[in-house]
Amino acid sequence: MKALTRPPTSLWVDAWRRLLKNKAAILGLGIIVLVFMVAIFADDSVVAVLAGREPQPLLAPMHFAKQSLENNNAVPSWLTHVFPTLKPVGTEGGYAKINDTYLLGADYNGRDLLSRIIYGTRVSLAVAIVGPLVSLVVGVSVGIAAGYAGGRTDNLIMRFVDIMYGFPDLLFIILLMALFRSTTGAAEAGTLRAVLTGIDNAMGGMFFIFVGIGVTAWMSMSRLTRGQILSLKQKEFIEAARAVGAKDGRIIWRHILPNILGPIVVAQTLNIPQYISTEAFLSFIGLGVQRPTPSWGSMIADGASAIRTYPNQAIFPALALAAIMFAFNFLGDGLRDALDPRLKGTD
């Protein structure tokens, strides 16, 4: 009688099957995909650039900067039932202007909150993409150089990383942002500072945020990569590759990197909420994106000043920020469980 055997599967296929069984991770992945779609189709930017015209809103009800001062702080009627303190004009003690055109209300300048939240997804997702990319490129490269070379090279590189760790990340980013923003305002044309200012203005204030996050995001990744390489480079399969004459570059790309990719992916996924919260905090204290570009952090800061009278202006951006951060946390936890080699072949 022929024995029944399970066909062999790779680690990635097995990990994907386990990930699909994790409902929280799939929920997080679904939210992330949804937010990406909202960010892409907030307006027709791609078509507008090709056609040489201004972008027109698609999913967003209106442009994020469109103002209607006569409708400032307007709220839809349904919010008065959710927040009893929002009393409509005409009732006893009423002060809130009712306008159902704004599904989530309008801010103090009469700008649609829903539209600004939709456009704000682009800022958070840009940070969620650029932060891990910088961390991977710089951190993995530094970690490989330190871990694989060893000896004095390893010691010098890691002492530099230790020095960088001596600075509080958030404080370092704040000082760096303040330095950039204060010293490049009156830069002379043709200088590096003027070029950097132009790039930052063209990106709505995002460039210096990327620089600030990129300067500090790679350090933990370099330590993780170094530790993984130190545990692998003396393994039998690495020694066998050296014995057959494989060069260092081939060993790193073909044998070491594929084996440390799992922990790296998990670590970066779990770090994405930190990058998003850093951008939100910078925008909250006024060092983030340039107005009127919407960011959930700056929207929360604006709404916090009126939270007693118009709580919707702070609560809805905060809910959007919390949802995307929980989604990445759920996905990161699911990936950590799915890519654990000790769980390979188990349910």
C-alpha positions in Angstrom: 0.0 0.0 0.0 1.4 3.4 -1.1 2.0 5.7 1.8 0.2 9.1 1.7 2.6 12.0 1.7 2.2 15.7 1.6 3.8 17.3 -1.4 6.7 19.6 -0.3 6.0 23.3 -0.1 8.3 26.3 0.3 8.5 28.4 3.4 6.7 31.3 1.6 3.8 29.2 0.4 3.4 27.7 3.8 3.6 31.1 5.5 0.9 32.5 3.1 -1.4 29.6 4.1 -0.9 30.4 7.7 -1.4 34.1 7.2 -4.8 33.4 5.4 -5.9 31.6 8.6 -5.2 34.7 10.7 -8.4 36.7 10.6 -6.9 39.8 12.3 -4.0 39.9 9.9 -6.4 39.5 6.9 -8.6 42.3 8.3 -5.5 44.5 8.6 -4.4 43.7 5.1 -7.9 44.5 3.8 -7.9 47.9 5.6 -4.4 48.7 4.1 -5.5 47.8 0.6 -8.7 49.8 1.0 -6.7 52.9 2.2 -4.3 52.5 -0.7 -7.2 52.5 -3.1 -8.7 55.6 -1.4 -5.3 57.4 -1.7 -4.9 56.5 -5.3 -8.4 57.4 -6.4 -8.9 60.5 -4.2 -8.6 62.4 -7.5 -7.5 61.8 -11.1 -4.0 63.0 -10.6 -2.4 60.6 -13.1 -4.9 61.4 -15.9 -4.6 65.1 -15.1 -0.8 65.1 -15.4 -1.0 63.4 -18.7 -3.7 65.7 -19.9 -2.0 68.8 -18.6 -4.8 70.0 -16.4 -5.6 70.4 -12.7 -6.7 67.2 -10.9 -10.4 66.7 -10.2 -11.7 64.9 -7.1 -13.0 61.3 -7.7 -13.7 59.7 -4.3 -13.3 62.9 -2.4 -16.5 65.1 -2.5 -14.4 68.2 -3.2 -10.8 69.5 -3.3 -9.1 69.5 0.1 -8.3 73.2 -0.1 -11.7 74.4 -1.2 -13.1 76.9 1.3 -16.6 78.1 2.0 -16.4 80.6 4.8 -20.1 80.9 5.2 -20.1 77.1 6.1 -17.2 77.2 8.5 -17.7 74.6 11.3 -20.8 73.3 9.7 -22.0 69.9 10.7 -24.5 67.4 9.2 -27.7 66.7 11.0 -26.8 63.1 12.0 -23.9 64.3 14.1 -26.2 66.2 16.4 -27.6 62.8 17.5 -24.2 61.3 18.0 -22.8 64.2 19.9 -25.6 65.7 22.1 -23.4 68.8 22.8 -23.6 69.8 19.1 -26.8 71.8 19.4 -28.2 73.2 16.1 -28.8 76.9 15.6 -32.5 77.6 16.5 -32.6 75.4 19.5 -32.0 76.5 23.1 -28.2 77.2 23.4 -27.7 76.1 19.8 -24.6 77.2 17.9 -23.9 74.6 15.3 -24.7 75.4 11.6 -26.4 72.4 10.0 -25.4 71.5 6.4 -25.8 68.0 5.2 -23.5 68.7 2.2 -20.6 68.0 4.5 -20.9 64.3 5.5 -18.5 64.6 8.4 -18.7 68.3 8.8 -16.5 71.3 7.8 -13.5 72.8 9.6 -13.0 76.4 10.8 -12.2 77.5 7.2 -15.2 75.7 5.7 -13.2 72.9 4.1 -14.8 69.5 3.9 -13.5 67.1 6.6 -14.2 63.9 4.6 -12.2 65.2 1.6 -9.3 66.3 3.8 -9.2 62.9 5.5 -9.3 61.1 2.1 -6.4 63.2 0.8 -4.6 62.8 4.1 -4.2 59.1 3.4 -1.6 60.0 0.8 0.7 61.6 3.4 0.5 58.7 5.8 0.9 56.0 3.1 3.8 57.9 1.6 5.6 57.8 5.0 4.6 54.1 5.3 6.4 53.4 2.0 9.4 55.7 2.2 10.3 54.9 5.8 10.7 51.2 5.3 12.5 51.7 2.0 15.1 53.9 3.6 15.4 51.6 6.5 15.9 48.6 4.3 18.4 50.2 1.9 20.6 51.8 4.5 20.0 49.5 7.5 20.4 46.2 5.6 23.5 47.5 3.8 25.1 48.6 7.1 24.1 45.4 8.8 25.6 43.3 6.0 28.8 45.3 6.0 29.2 44.9 9.8 28.1 41.3 10.2 29.7 39.7 7.2 33.0 41.6 7.4 33.4 41.2 11.2 36.5 42.2 13.1 37.5 45.8 13.2 35.0 46.8 10.5 32.2 45.4 12.5 33.4 47.2 15.7 33.7 50.6 14.0 30.3 50.4 12.3 28.5 49.3 15.4 30.1 51.9 17.6 28.8 54.5 15.1 25.4 53.0 15.4 25.6 53.1 19.2 26.5 56.8 19.0 23.4 57.4 16.8 21.3 55.5 19.3 22.5 57.9 22.0 20.2 60.6 20.5 16.4 60.4 21.2 14.9 59.7 17.8 12.0 62.0 18.0 14.0 64.9 19.5 16.6 64.4 16.8 14.0 64.5 14.1 12.4 67.7 15.6 15.8 69.4 15.8 16.7 68.4 12.2 13.3 69.5 10.9 13.6 72.9 12.7 17.1 73.3 11.3 16.0 72.6 7.8 12.9 74.7 7.9 14.7 77.7 9.6 17.9 77.8 7.5 16.4 77.2 4.1 13.7 79.8 4.1 15.9 82.6 2.6 18.3 80.5 0.7 20.0 82.1 -2.3 19.0 80.8 -5.7 21.3 78.1 -7.1 22.5 76.9 -3.7 21.9 73.4 -2.3 19.6 74.8 0.4 17.5 76.5 -2.3 17.3 73.2 -4.2 16.2 71.3 -1.1 13.6 74.0 -0.3 12.2 73.7 -3.9 12.0 69.9 -3.6 10.3 70.3 -0.2 7.8 72.9 -1.5 7.0 70.7 -4.6 6.3 67.8 -2.3 4.1 69.8 0.1 6.6 69.7 2.9 7.1 65.9 2.7 10.8 65.9 1.7 12.2 67.0 5.0 9.9 64.5 6.8 11.4 61.8 4.7 14.9 63.0 5.5 14.1 63.2 9.2 12.6 59.7 9.4 15.3 58.3 7.1 18.1 59.5 9.3 16.9 57.5 12.3 14.9 54.6 10.8 17.8 52.5 9.7 19.6 51.9 13.0 17.4 49.2 14.5 17.4 47.5 11.1 21.2 47.4 10.9 21.4 45.8 14.3 18.8 43.2 13.3 20.5 42.4 10.0 23.9 42.1 11.7 22.6 39.7 14.3 20.9 37.5 11.7 24.1 37.4 9.6 26.3 36.5 12.6 24.0 33.6 13.3 24.1 32.4 9.6 27.5 33.0 8.2 29.1 30.0 10.1 26.3 27.6 9.1 27.2 24.5 7.0 25.5 25.7 3.8 27.5 28.9 3.9 30.8 27.0 4.4 29.8 24.6 1.6 29.2 27.6 -0.7 32.7 29.0 0.2 34.2 25.5 -0.4 32.9 25.4 -4.0 34.4 28.8 -4.7 31.4 31.1 -4.4 32.3 34.7 -4.0 31.2 36.9 -1.1 28.6 38.8 -3.2 27.0 35.6 -4.4 26.9 34.2 -0.9 25.2 37.3 0.4 22.6 37.6 -2.4 21.9 33.9 -2.9 22.3 32.3 0.5 22.2 34.9 3.3 19.6 37.5 2.2 16.8 34.9 1.4 17.2 33.4 4.9 17.0 36.7 6.8 14.3 38.2 4.6 11.5 36.9 6.9 12.6 38.7 10.1 13.4 41.9 8.1 9.9 42.0 6.5 8.2 41.4 9.9 10.3 44.1 11.6 9.6 46.7 9.0 5.8 45.9 9.0 5.8 46.4 12.7 7.8 49.6 12.5 5.4 51.2 9.9 2.9 52.5 12.6 5.9 54.2 14.3 6.8 56.0 11.1 3.1 57.1 10.6 2.8 58.3 14.2 6.1 60.2 13.9 4.7 62.1 10.8 1.4 62.7 12.6 3.2 64.1 15.7 5.4 66.4 13.5 2.3 67.7 11.8 0.6 68.1 15.1 3.4 70.4 16.4 3.6 72.3 13.1 6.7 70.7 11.6 5.0 68.4 9.2 3.5 69.0 5.8 2.9 72.5 4.6 -0.6 73.9 4.7 -3.1 73.5 3.1 -1.9 70.0 2.3 -3.9 67.8 4.7 -2.3 65.5 7.2 -4.2 63.6 9.9 -1.8 65.0 12.5 -2.4 68.6 11.6 -6.1 68.0 11.4 -6.1 66.6 14.9 -4.1 69.6 16.1 -6.7 72.0 14.5 -9.6 70.0 15.9 -8.1 69.8 19.4 -8.6 73.5 19.8 -12.4 73.1 19.2 -12.9 69.6 20.6 -15.4 70.8 23.2 -17.7 72.5 20.7 -16.9 70.6 17.5 -15.6 67.2 18.5 -16.0 65.8 15.0 -13.0 67.9 13.8 -10.6 65.9 16.0 -12.3 62.6 16.4 -12.7 61.6 12.8 -9.0 62.2 11.8 -7.9 60.4 15.0 -10.1 57.4 14.1 -8.6 57.3 10.6 -5.0 57.4 12.1 -5.9 54.7 14.6 -7.4 52.5 12.0 -4.3 52.4 9.7 -2.0 52.0 12.6 -4.0 49.0 14.0 -4.1 47.6 10.5 -0.3 47.5 10.1 0.0 46.2 13.7 -2.4 43.3 12.9 -0.6 42.5 9.6 2.8 42.7 11.3 1.7 40.3 14.1 0.3 37.9 11.5 3.4 38.0 9.4 5.5 37.3 12.5 3.5 34.2 13.2 3.3 33.1 9.6 7.1 33.5 8.9 8.2 31.7 12.1 10.2 28.8 10.8 9.3 26.8 13.9 5.7 26.8 12.7 6.4 25.5 9.2 4.2 22.6 8.3 1.8 23.2 11.3 -1.6 24.8 11.5 
